[in-house]
Amino acid sequence: MADSTFDYVVVGGGSAGCVVTQRLVQAGKTVLMLEAGPKDDSLYVRMPATFVRVIGTERTWMYESEPQPAAAGRRMTVPQGRTLGGGSSVNAMVYIRGTARDYDDWAAQGCTGWGWSEVLPVFKRSERNQRLSGPLHGPSGLLPVSDARWRHPLSCAFVKAAQEVGLPYNHDFNGAEQRGAGFYQTTTLDGERGSTAVSYLADVLGNPRLQVRTGAFVTRVLIEGGQAVGVVLRAAGGGEETVRARAEVILAAGGLASPKLLQLSGIGPGALLQGMGIAVVKDLPGVGENFQDHLEVPVYARARESISLLGNDRGLRALSHGLQWLAFRSGLLTSNVVECGGFADTDGSGRADVQFHVLPTLVGDVGRDPPPGHGMTINPCFLQPRSRGSVRLRSADPAAPVVFDGAYLREQADVDTLVRGVKLARRILRAPSMQALVSEELGPSPDADAPDAVLEDHVRRTAKTVYHPSCTCRMGRDDDAVVDPQLRVHGVGRLRVCDASVMPTIVRGNTNAPTIMIAERCADFILGAGA
């Protein structure tokens, strides 16, 4: 390397890493951004509808949980981005912020400065919304947010059917009211994915103050005199290498990797680290605890005609779709697949506790095939899990997988919420607009009066994660918090965490937009704007 010392070293080139890097470089700082995976130079990344082709490749980490007793003893697989743009390069591009009360709840938990009135201006600053502006949206930020160019008939039928069972139509899930059914806005622009790599990072690529290294696997943070002074990494095909930071090291590796890196660096539960032979730099018992994620359950229906997405990725149809996208950035490949959904209050609390992700095809999970043939999948997802899991080192070897216990469905309240969501999804399936296109329910049961025991069994056997691992480096001021409200690691100087792991509780909705907001705020704190 021409230079091995920078003002800031950012670990992770994903949704958060690209954002904080852009802001620091723009402010005149020298930054080294380290990403373990390759560049995002794949057509399957750029084409919105082909993100499923990226899952399981070199551009994703495939985390696997320990067997989950409350989920029929299954192991849960949680893919995470491993490429420039991270999750924003491999996700379904759904743009959801969560609700105002989510952030006011953060403030009430001791996260001073994270209430809705403080975070809304940051959301607006980051957003370049194609359709919306005014008090709740921004028209000129770096992150593109747009309406879909293509909508599937089954998606349109769901939105109408949801209204027929009482969910109001909602044209903006990030507006004054989250509840209702409608079409998602997405982080896309002109028919292409708008990841943080092609929005934020691209804005400063070529700047002499920035160096981006892919294929750089960070093994630990270097701590001297109680302060972070750099990181140790392994480059592809090489040995260990040290790079140093004059100002700070920023961990933006995600909800599963950031706590692992802290523990490898001697920051975490003291007894655990000592048992691994790792010298304890700071005994922080909360590192890796408080894990939260969203789970969803499939409700399957058979289509009356061969109209689902099945078969569109093969043969002449696939060639036709590809040519249309390449020539005009139009057609099916501009779809994010999860085109529509909604938010519902199923427990009478006055807040949404269930979100729907709807796919116009039959979809399974890792190790579980979907039903054969043409159909659709309605996935009710709980929004506020009660269960709390953990992420802990398996050994001192950085390459070893973590001991990841999601505690999925451990709390009965989580199961009950999913059962209520399944019931609502089944009602929507039987509404007139849906019945015009689907002939029968394939699962959980063709019996419309199936008892709760059947639905609960379906939940435990088929629930899957929505890939939103969060809250493992919790922000707060108490003894179990990992970072303070300015994202500084408690008791370790010049070290911050800047990703979904700092959430004290997971937001009600997809986590990419909140993660980008967190990174924006991290840059503000560093540069003094939010100090």
C-alpha positions as CSV (number, residue, x, y, z in Angstrom):
1,M,0.0,0.0,0.0
2,A,1.2,3.5,-0.8
3,D,-0.1,4.7,2.5
4,S,-0.9,2.6,5.6
5,T,-2.1,5.5,7.8
6,F,-5.4,7.3,7.3
7,D,-7.5,9.7,9.3
8,Y,-10.3,7.1,9.5
9,V,-10.5,3.3,8.8
10,V,-14.0,2.1,8.0
11,V,-14.5,-1.6,8.4
12,G,-17.3,-2.8,6.0
13,G,-18.2,-1.4,2.6
14,G,-22.0,-2.0,3.0
15,S,-25.0,0.2,3.5
16,A,-23.5,2.1,6.5
17,G,-19.9,1.9,5.4
18,C,-20.4,3.6,2.1
19,V,-22.5,6.4,3.7
20,V,-20.1,7.3,6.5
21,T,-17.1,7.1,4.1
22,Q,-18.7,9.5,1.6
23,R,-19.5,12.0,4.3
24,L,-16.0,11.9,5.8
25,V,-14.2,12.1,2.4
26,Q,-16.5,15.0,1.4
27,A,-15.5,16.8,4.6
28,G,-11.8,16.6,3.6
29,K,-10.7,13.5,5.7
30,T,-8.6,10.7,4.4
31,V,-10.4,7.4,4.6
32,L,-9.6,3.7,4.0
33,M,-12.7,1.6,3.5
34,L,-12.2,-2.2,3.9
35,E,-14.6,-4.7,2.4
36,A,-14.1,-8.4,2.7
37,G,-16.1,-9.2,-0.5
38,P,-15.6,-8.3,-4.1
39,K,-16.8,-5.3,-6.1
40,D,-20.5,-4.9,-6.9
41,D,-19.8,-5.3,-10.7
42,S,-22.5,-7.9,-11.4
43,L,-25.5,-7.5,-13.7
44,Y,-27.5,-9.5,-11.1
45,V,-26.8,-6.7,-8.6
46,R,-27.8,-4.0,-11.0
47,M,-31.0,-5.7,-12.2
48,P,-33.5,-5.3,-9.4
49,A,-35.4,-8.5,-10.0
50,T,-32.4,-10.8,-10.0
51,F,-31.2,-10.3,-6.4
52,V,-32.1,-13.9,-5.6
53,R,-29.3,-14.9,-8.0
54,V,-26.8,-13.2,-5.7
55,I,-27.8,-14.9,-2.5
56,G,-25.4,-17.8,-1.7
57,T,-22.7,-16.5,-4.0
58,E,-19.3,-14.9,-3.1
59,R,-21.2,-11.7,-2.6
60,T,-23.0,-12.9,0.6
61,W,-22.1,-14.2,3.9
62,M,-24.3,-17.2,4.8
63,Y,-24.7,-17.2,8.6
64,E,-26.3,-20.2,10.1
65,S,-27.9,-20.3,13.5
66,E,-27.6,-23.0,16.1
67,P,-30.6,-25.4,16.0
68,Q,-33.7,-23.5,17.2
69,P,-35.8,-25.6,19.6
70,A,-38.9,-23.4,19.3
71,A,-38.7,-23.5,15.5
72,A,-38.9,-27.3,15.1
73,G,-35.2,-27.7,15.8
74,R,-34.2,-26.0,12.5
75,R,-31.1,-24.0,11.8
76,M,-32.0,-20.6,10.4
77,T,-29.9,-19.1,7.5
78,V,-29.3,-15.4,7.5
79,P,-27.6,-14.1,4.3
80,Q,-25.7,-10.8,4.6
81,G,-24.1,-8.6,2.0
82,R,-20.4,-9.3,1.2
83,T,-19.8,-6.8,-1.6
84,L,-19.6,-3.0,-2.0
85,G,-23.0,-1.7,-1.0
86,G,-23.5,-4.7,1.4
87,G,-27.1,-5.4,2.1
88,S,-28.2,-2.5,-0.2
89,S,-26.6,-4.5,-3.1
90,V,-28.3,-7.8,-2.4
91,N,-31.6,-6.9,-0.7
92,A,-35.2,-6.5,-2.1
93,M,-34.7,-2.7,-2.0
94,V,-37.9,-2.0,0.1
95,Y,-37.6,1.5,1.5
96,I,-39.1,1.6,5.0
97,R,-38.0,3.9,7.9
98,G,-40.1,2.6,10.8
99,T,-42.5,4.8,12.7
100,A,-42.0,8.0,14.7
101,R,-42.7,6.2,17.9
102,D,-39.9,3.7,17.2
103,Y,-37.4,6.4,17.5
104,D,-39.1,8.2,20.4
105,D,-38.9,4.8,22.1
106,W,-35.2,4.8,21.5
107,A,-34.9,8.2,23.2
108,A,-36.9,6.9,26.1
109,Q,-34.5,4.0,26.5
110,G,-31.6,6.5,27.1
111,C,-30.6,7.1,23.5
112,T,-30.6,10.9,23.8
113,G,-30.8,12.7,20.5
114,W,-32.4,9.8,18.7
115,G,-36.1,10.8,18.9
116,W,-38.2,11.3,15.8
117,S,-37.6,15.0,15.7
118,E,-33.9,14.4,15.5
119,V,-33.8,11.6,13.0
120,L,-36.4,12.8,10.5
121,P,-34.2,15.6,9.1
122,V,-31.5,13.0,8.5
123,F,-33.9,10.7,6.7
124,K,-35.0,13.7,4.5
125,R,-31.4,14.8,3.9
126,S,-30.4,11.3,2.6
127,E,-33.5,10.8,0.4
128,R,-34.0,11.7,-3.3
129,N,-37.6,10.7,-3.6
130,Q,-39.0,10.5,-7.1
131,R,-42.6,11.3,-6.1
132,L,-42.7,12.7,-2.5
133,S,-41.4,15.9,-0.8
134,G,-42.6,18.3,1.9
135,P,-42.4,17.9,5.6
136,L,-41.7,14.1,5.6
137,H,-39.6,13.5,2.5
138,G,-36.5,14.8,0.7
139,P,-36.2,15.4,-3.0
140,S,-32.5,16.0,-3.4
141,G,-30.4,13.6,-1.3
142,L,-28.0,10.9,-2.5
143,L,-30.2,7.8,-1.9
144,P,-32.7,7.3,-4.8
145,V,-36.2,6.3,-3.7
146,S,-38.8,5.6,-6.5
147,D,-42.0,3.9,-7.4
148,A,-41.9,0.6,-9.3
149,R,-41.9,0.8,-13.1
150,W,-43.5,-2.7,-13.4
151,R,-46.3,-4.3,-11.3
152,H,-47.4,-7.9,-11.4
153,P,-51.2,-8.7,-11.6
154,L,-50.9,-10.8,-8.4
155,S,-49.4,-7.8,-6.6
156,C,-52.2,-5.5,-7.7
157,A,-54.8,-8.1,-6.7
158,F,-53.3,-8.3,-3.2
159,V,-53.6,-4.6,-2.7
160,K,-57.2,-4.6,-3.7
161,A,-58.1,-7.7,-1.7
162,A,-56.4,-6.2,1.4
163,Q,-58.8,-3.2,1.1
164,E,-61.7,-5.6,0.7
165,V,-61.0,-7.0,4.2
166,G,-60.6,-3.6,5.9
167,L,-57.0,-2.5,5.4
168,P,-57.0,1.1,4.0
169,Y,-55.0,1.9,0.9
170,N,-51.7,3.6,1.9
171,H,-49.7,5.4,-0.8
172,D,-46.8,6.2,1.6
173,F,-45.7,3.7,4.3
174,N,-43.2,6.4,5.5
175,G,-45.9,9.0,5.8
176,A,-48.0,10.1,8.8
177,E,-49.6,6.6,9.1
178,Q,-47.8,3.3,8.5
179,R,-50.8,1.0,8.6
180,G,-52.6,0.0,5.4
181,A,-51.9,-1.8,2.2
182,G,-50.1,-0.6,-0.9
183,F,-47.0,-0.7,-3.1
184,Y,-43.6,-0.2,-1.6
185,Q,-41.2,2.5,-2.7
186,T,-37.8,1.1,-3.4
187,T,-34.2,2.2,-3.5
188,T,-34.1,2.1,-7.3
189,L,-33.5,4.7,-10.0
190,D,-34.5,4.5,-13.7
191,G,-35.0,0.8,-13.5
192,E,-31.7,0.0,-11.7
193,R,-30.8,-0.8,-8.1
194,G,-29.7,2.3,-6.1
195,S,-27.4,0.8,-3.5
196,T,-25.2,3.0,-1.3
197,A,-22.3,1.9,-3.5
198,V,-23.7,3.5,-6.6
199,S,-25.1,6.5,-4.8
200,Y,-22.9,7.5,-1.9
201,L,-19.6,5.8,-2.6
202,A,-19.7,6.6,-6.3
203,D,-19.9,10.3,-5.4
204,V,-16.3,10.2,-4.0
205,L,-14.7,7.4,-6.0
206,G,-11.6,8.8,-7.6
207,N,-11.0,11.3,-4.8
208,P,-7.3,11.1,-3.7
209,R,-8.4,11.1,0.0
210,L,-10.2,7.8,-0.4
211,Q,-8.8,4.3,-0.7
212,V,-11.2,1.4,-1.1
213,R,-9.9,-2.2,-0.7
214,T,-12.0,-5.2,-1.5
215,G,-11.0,-8.7,-0.6
216,A,-9.8,-7.3,2.8
217,F,-10.9,-9.5,5.7
218,V,-10.4,-7.6,9.0
219,T,-9.5,-9.9,11.9
220,R,-9.3,-7.5,14.8
221,V,-9.2,-3.9,15.9
222,L,-5.7,-2.8,17.1
223,I,-6.0,-1.3,20.6
224,E,-3.1,0.5,22.2
225,G,-3.4,2.4,25.5
226,G,-7.2,1.8,25.6
227,Q,-7.7,3.4,22.2
228,A,-8.3,2.0,18.7
229,V,-5.3,2.9,16.5
230,G,-6.0,0.7,13.5
231,V,-7.0,-2.8,12.3
232,V,-5.3,-6.0,11.3
233,L,-6.5,-7.6,8.1
234,R,-5.9,-10.5,5.8
235,A,-5.8,-9.7,2.1
236,A,-6.7,-12.3,-0.5
237,G,-3.7,-14.5,-1.1
238,G,-1.6,-12.7,1.5
239,G,-0.7,-12.7,5.2
240,E,-1.7,-10.3,7.9
241,E,-1.3,-6.6,7.5
242,T,-1.8,-3.7,9.8
243,V,-3.3,-0.3,8.8
244,R,-3.5,2.6,11.2
245,A,-6.0,5.4,11.9
246,R,-4.9,8.8,13.1
247,A,-8.4,9.7,14.3
248,E,-10.9,6.8,14.6
249,V,-11.8,3.2,13.6
250,I,-15.4,2.8,12.6
251,L,-17.0,-0.7,12.5
252,A,-19.8,-0.9,9.9
253,A,-19.7,-4.7,9.5
254,G,-23.3,-5.4,10.4
255,G,-25.4,-7.0,13.1
256,L,-23.6,-10.3,13.1
257,A,-20.0,-9.3,12.2
258,S,-19.5,-6.1,14.3
259,P,-20.0,-7.9,17.6
260,K,-17.7,-10.7,16.4
261,L,-15.0,-8.2,15.6
262,L,-15.3,-6.5,18.9
263,Q,-15.0,-9.8,20.7
264,L,-12.0,-10.8,18.6
265,S,-10.5,-7.5,19.6
266,G,-10.9,-8.2,23.3
267,I,-14.0,-6.1,23.8
268,G,-17.0,-8.1,25.1
269,P,-18.0,-10.5,27.9
270,G,-14.8,-11.0,29.9
271,A,-15.3,-14.6,30.9
272,L,-16.1,-15.6,27.3
273,L,-13.0,-13.9,25.9
274,Q,-10.7,-15.3,28.6
275,G,-12.1,-18.8,27.8
276,M,-11.0,-18.2,24.2
277,G,-7.5,-17.1,25.2
278,I,-8.2,-13.5,24.2
279,A,-6.8,-10.7,26.3
280,V,-9.6,-8.6,27.7
281,V,-9.3,-5.0,26.6
282,K,-12.7,-4.0,28.0
283,D,-15.2,-6.2,29.7
284,L,-18.5,-5.2,28.0
285,P,-21.1,-7.9,28.7
286,G,-23.6,-6.5,26.2
287,V,-21.5,-7.2,23.1
288,G,-23.3,-9.8,21.1
289,E,-26.4,-9.9,23.3
290,N,-29.9,-8.4,22.6
291,F,-30.0,-10.0,19.1
292,Q,-33.3,-9.2,17.3
293,D,-34.6,-10.0,13.9
294,H,-37.8,-10.2,11.9
295,L,-39.5,-13.5,11.1
296,E,-42.1,-14.2,8.5
297,V,-44.3,-17.2,7.6
298,P,-45.4,-18.2,4.1
299,V,-49.1,-18.4,3.1
300,Y,-49.3,-20.1,-0.3
301,A,-51.9,-20.0,-3.0
302,R,-52.3,-21.6,-6.4
303,A,-52.8,-19.3,-9.3
304,R,-55.7,-20.1,-11.7
305,E,-53.5,-19.5,-14.7
306,S,-49.8,-19.6,-15.4
307,I,-49.2,-16.0,-14.5
308,S,-46.7,-16.1,-11.7
309,L,-42.9,-15.4,-12.1
310,L,-42.2,-19.1,-12.4
311,G,-40.2,-19.9,-15.6
312,N,-39.4,-16.2,-16.4
313,D,-35.8,-16.8,-15.6
314,R,-35.2,-19.5,-18.2
315,G,-35.1,-19.8,-22.0
316,L,-36.4,-17.3,-24.5
317,R,-38.5,-15.5,-21.8
318,A,-35.4,-14.8,-19.8
319,L,-33.5,-13.6,-22.9
320,S,-36.4,-11.3,-23.8
321,H,-36.6,-9.8,-20.3
322,G,-32.8,-9.3,-20.3
323,L,-32.7,-7.6,-23.7
324,Q,-35.6,-5.3,-22.7
325,W,-33.8,-4.3,-19.5
326,L,-30.5,-3.7,-21.3
327,A,-32.1,-1.6,-24.0
328,F,-34.8,0.3,-22.2
329,R,-34.5,-0.3,-18.4
330,S,-38.1,-1.4,-18.5
331,G,-40.1,-4.6,-18.0
332,L,-40.1,-7.4,-15.4
333,L,-36.4,-7.0,-14.4
334,T,-37.0,-3.5,-13.1
335,S,-39.3,-5.1,-10.4
336,N,-38.0,-5.6,-6.9
337,V,-40.3,-8.7,-6.8
338,V,-41.6,-7.8,-3.3
339,E,-43.6,-5.1,-5.0
340,C,-46.4,-4.7,-2.4
341,G,-47.4,-5.4,1.1
342,G,-48.8,-3.7,4.1
343,F,-48.8,-3.1,7.8
344,A,-51.6,-4.2,10.2
345,D,-52.5,-3.8,13.8
346,T,-53.6,-7.4,14.8
347,D,-53.4,-7.0,18.6
348,G,-55.4,-3.8,19.0
349,S,-52.4,-1.7,20.3
350,G,-52.9,1.1,17.8
351,R,-49.5,0.3,16.2
352,A,-48.7,-2.1,13.4
353,D,-47.4,-5.4,14.7
354,V,-47.4,-7.3,11.4
355,Q,-46.0,-6.4,8.0
356,F,-46.7,-8.3,4.7
357,H,-44.1,-9.1,2.1
358,V,-45.9,-10.4,-1.0
359,L,-44.3,-12.2,-3.9
360,P,-46.0,-13.1,-7.1
361,T,-44.5,-16.6,-7.1
362,L,-44.1,-19.6,-4.7
363,V,-41.0,-19.1,-2.6
364,G,-39.3,-21.5,-0.2
365,D,-36.3,-21.0,2.0
366,V,-32.8,-22.4,2.3
367,G,-33.3,-26.2,2.6
368,R,-37.0,-26.0,2.0
369,D,-38.6,-26.0,-1.5
370,P,-41.8,-24.2,-2.2
371,P,-44.9,-26.0,-3.5
372,P,-44.6,-26.7,-7.3
373,G,-46.3,-24.8,-10.0
374,H,-47.7,-21.3,-10.4
375,G,-48.9,-19.3,-7.4
376,M,-48.1,-16.6,-4.9
377,T,-46.7,-16.2,-1.4
378,I,-48.0,-13.8,1.2
379,N,-45.5,-13.5,4.1
380,P,-46.8,-12.0,7.3
381,C,-43.9,-10.8,9.4
382,F,-43.9,-9.8,13.1
383,L,-42.4,-6.3,13.7
384,Q,-41.5,-6.3,17.4
385,P,-40.0,-9.6,18.5
386,R,-40.0,-10.4,22.2
387,S,-37.3,-13.1,21.9
388,R,-33.7,-12.0,22.4
389,G,-30.8,-14.0,21.0
390,S,-27.0,-13.8,21.0
391,V,-23.8,-13.8,18.9
392,R,-20.7,-15.2,20.5
393,L,-17.3,-16.4,19.4
394,R,-16.8,-20.0,18.7
395,S,-13.0,-19.7,19.0
396,A,-10.3,-17.1,18.7
397,D,-9.9,-18.0,15.0
398,P,-11.4,-15.1,13.0
399,A,-12.4,-17.5,10.2
400,A,-14.5,-19.7,12.5
401,P,-18.2,-19.1,12.3
402,V,-19.9,-17.5,15.4
403,V,-22.1,-19.3,17.8
404,F,-25.3,-17.6,16.7
405,D,-28.5,-18.3,18.7
406,G,-31.3,-16.2,17.3
407,A,-33.7,-17.5,20.1
408,Y,-36.2,-17.5,17.3
409,L,-39.8,-18.0,18.5
410,R,-38.6,-18.6,22.1
411,E,-41.3,-16.3,23.4
412,Q,-44.9,-17.5,22.8
413,A,-45.9,-13.9,22.1
414,D,-43.9,-14.0,18.8
415,V,-45.7,-17.2,17.7
416,D,-49.1,-15.7,18.6
417,T,-48.4,-12.6,16.5
418,L,-47.4,-14.7,13.5
419,V,-50.6,-16.8,13.9
420,R,-52.6,-13.6,13.8
421,G,-50.7,-12.5,10.7
422,V,-51.4,-15.8,9.0
423,K,-55.1,-15.6,9.8
424,L,-55.2,-12.1,8.2
425,A,-53.2,-13.3,5.2
426,R,-55.7,-16.2,4.7
427,R,-58.6,-13.7,4.8
428,I,-57.0,-11.6,2.2
429,L,-56.5,-14.7,0.0
430,R,-60.3,-15.3,0.2
431,A,-61.3,-11.7,-0.7
432,P,-62.9,-11.3,-4.2
433,S,-60.0,-9.6,-6.0
434,M,-57.7,-12.4,-4.9
435,Q,-60.1,-15.2,-5.7
436,A,-60.3,-13.9,-9.2
437,L,-56.7,-15.0,-9.7
438,V,-56.1,-17.8,-7.2
439,S,-57.9,-21.1,-7.0
440,E,-56.9,-22.5,-3.6
441,E,-54.7,-22.1,-0.5
442,L,-51.8,-24.5,-0.6
443,G,-50.6,-23.8,2.9
444,P,-50.9,-23.7,5.8
445,S,-54.2,-25.5,5.1
446,P,-56.9,-25.7,2.4
447,D,-59.4,-25.8,5.3
448,A,-60.6,-22.2,5.8
449,D,-61.5,-23.1,9.4
450,A,-58.1,-24.7,10.3
451,P,-57.7,-24.6,14.1
452,D,-55.0,-22.4,15.7
453,A,-52.9,-25.5,16.6
454,V,-52.5,-26.2,12.8
455,L,-51.5,-22.6,12.2
456,E,-49.0,-22.6,15.1
457,D,-47.4,-25.8,13.8
458,H,-47.1,-24.2,10.4
459,V,-45.4,-21.1,12.0
460,R,-42.9,-23.2,13.9
461,R,-42.0,-25.4,10.9
462,T,-41.8,-22.7,8.2
463,A,-40.9,-19.3,9.8
464,K,-37.9,-17.8,8.2
465,T,-35.9,-14.7,8.9
466,V,-36.3,-11.5,6.8
467,Y,-32.5,-11.0,7.1
468,H,-32.6,-8.1,9.5
469,P,-30.1,-9.0,12.2
470,S,-29.9,-6.1,14.6
471,C,-29.3,-4.8,18.1
472,T,-26.2,-6.8,19.1
473,C,-24.1,-3.7,20.0
474,R,-26.9,-1.8,21.6
475,M,-26.8,1.9,22.1
476,G,-27.5,3.3,25.5
477,R,-26.1,4.6,28.8
478,D,-26.6,1.6,31.1
479,D,-24.1,-1.0,32.0
480,D,-25.2,-3.5,29.3
481,A,-25.1,-0.9,26.5
482,V,-22.1,-1.2,24.0
483,V,-22.1,2.2,22.5
484,D,-23.1,5.6,23.7
485,P,-25.6,7.9,21.9
486,Q,-22.8,9.1,19.7
487,L,-22.0,5.5,18.8
488,R,-18.7,5.5,20.7
489,V,-17.8,2.1,22.2
490,H,-18.0,2.5,26.0
491,G,-14.6,2.5,27.6
492,V,-12.5,2.3,24.4
493,G,-11.3,5.5,22.8
494,R,-11.4,6.3,19.1
495,L,-13.8,3.4,18.2
496,R,-17.3,3.6,17.0
497,V,-19.9,1.2,15.7
498,C,-22.1,2.4,12.9
499,D,-24.7,-0.2,11.6
500,A,-27.9,-1.9,12.5
501,S,-26.2,-3.5,15.5
502,V,-26.5,-0.3,17.5
503,M,-30.3,-0.2,17.5
504,P,-31.6,-0.7,21.0
505,T,-34.8,-2.3,19.6
506,I,-35.5,-3.2,16.0
507,V,-37.7,-0.8,14.0
508,R,-41.1,-1.7,12.7
509,G,-40.1,-2.4,9.1
510,N,-37.2,-3.1,6.8
511,T,-33.9,-2.0,8.3
512,N,-31.8,-0.7,5.3
513,A,-33.1,2.9,5.4
514,P,-32.6,3.2,9.2
515,T,-29.1,1.8,8.8
516,I,-28.3,4.5,6.3
517,M,-29.7,7.1,8.7
518,I,-27.5,5.7,11.5
519,A,-24.5,6.1,9.3
520,E,-25.4,9.7,8.4
521,R,-25.7,10.5,12.1
522,C,-22.3,8.8,12.8
523,A,-20.7,11.2,10.3
524,D,-22.5,14.1,11.9
525,F,-21.1,13.2,15.3
526,I,-17.6,12.8,14.0
527,L,-17.6,16.0,12.1
528,G,-19.3,17.9,14.9
529,A,-22.6,18.7,13.3
530,G,-24.5,16.6,15.7
531,A,-22.3,16.8,18.7
